[in-house]
Amino acid sequence: MHPPTCVRYAPLPITDDARALGLTRLVVRTVLGDVVVHHRGTDERDVDVDVMLHGVAGSWTTWTPMLSAADVLGRPRGAVVLIDLPGWGSSPLPATGPLGLDDAVSVVVAVTAALGIDRFGVVGHSMGAFIALHLGVTLPSRVTRVAIVSGTTFAAIDAARRPLHGLVRLPAFVLLRAGFTVLPHRATRILHGLARIGLLPLLSAPVFSHVLRLDPSVTRTFLAEIRPVGFVSAARAGAAYDTRRWAGIRCPVVAVAGADDIFADVADLGRLAAMVPGARTILLRDCGHFAHVERPFQTIAALDGPDLRG
């Protein structure tokens, strides 16, 4: 029998206590500058390693509810590498400007090389899911599996290409992009100002299914980590991307999405399954854009097996 925590909405906080999770902090020098990494279990031989990539409103800490959930279940995720991509978390923005898809690939290559990792799985959230799929395309001999959590894929790409059409399908995505494009630097100050007068739940509400049931650490982290310039850059990269490239991925692919995700369309899962050979897709009910935070136990089950799905 699984603990009652498993069925609750957003049952675990986000934490930056790396030591409590057995994580070691490392700074890796890359062509884009220093990148902050947290990892564990990577010094063991012949283990499966997961490289975990956050989204545009996240950092390595965004994954901690899922890591904690795995510990609660007594089956901790062993070897993991959590990367603060350049411009997010503790990693400085590269001098060359916002992160591009191929830049992200070079960062993952540099980090895994520094840790002596030859082959690895990739787990990505939102923008990180897009990067994970691109890694599956560009590093076929090294990527062993791709797992995407609340990925921004087909519908977001369509909305970035055709904003007027996107206003019907993904209005929150289109309006956020427009606001961040017009006021890329001032937007952060505006968001923090609204939070100071008590509007943080209102700001976060569209992204989560039940914002008032979240631990305060979740909304604080969401506000602290959102990067307007990075959001706009990621949308621009998505608009220019040829998703037909994903048909060339040959490693196993699994995709988890929330039914209430305002940055995706339920149909995205079907389109991904039709395009990527053998892709497995799971839709989580009563869940928004942060499946690994809102439904960490179900996300683990979806990624690793069917025993907790439901």
Steps between C-alpha positions, in 0.01 A plus 500: 500500500634841407497786753206747490744767383502331159147603409509858630543795268849657516586308818867596528684835513779622277828509690848634437653272765724299270668315786168361625451338160856370483592738219845645439539847350744542211589792274589397145682734264340498153535710186197696624650564842471332837206263546380389844421131533365284783555126473512172686589141420700595192824354634356149500576276205241346267206702632222668308540876518222756446590854398212722616422830325266764644267738317490881465365547852724252674843386608642181649274549802187450289576127492528460877134402566540210258833397656341516846199300379730225374665490843158471668424201277827336601629495145719808472603618156864398512743677271366843408653817356297817554623790287431870547501598133689823414288796603293309757545407862858565609647481150574844352359608166761441229664807350371389159138556608202269561551125482441326166414134445845407373652701786305280740635189329855626542435563871370146554800358313741705714330406828483128425862504383607669824324224695640221281158397369486349152132405470201643680127549503349848480202618704370844405224731617334761275789664309723227639274241336555671164875486561471133602333412168768696314769307687334177387533624142856634518669248733348165398802298609505652849137560601345178631148631557300823491239581764301819464291650779242766413683568176437805285482338157261517207231738625755745642699490175183566301409789730849650468472485121140623478421715804146590393413133457681428826274744687221245457694186599764631743406856598719506814808403300438764231422779747801424719727497198359832381544662841850367548597607148383858550641532852773234525690656792227702669273193512702345782470813714128516431454136602692549824309820573167322460624220725590750773140621517368148543417405142746211471226231507310688231813520284568129539142375477484438122807274512383268779171314541456598868725790586361546852593142588866546410772517761624863512841380382352415161357844420808675641726290278278552196524878537873497577591283203282635219716666234308720252793529257550124512129441443501714187820339374361149553178591317703639210711184481187286504341695218802433280530131585407218261324247722525237227854447627353321803396213274869407491520429875566131554538475876194443724286812550240559771293816537296609804261796485236660719145523371477863620829618345455850356822473296406179322211331328375154590537412133878557528541157657328331208705694247821403678401133512419509128834662412749326730524123456389317814444811711292437814272783617312553827247773583463590869164635612469796736849619410638816337837588350722366781414129510814412697400751771121464493493122457852374582401144591286455191776652286749246635252221426442628150870528424604171657200268500124462541470405867397846629316626194139600540 
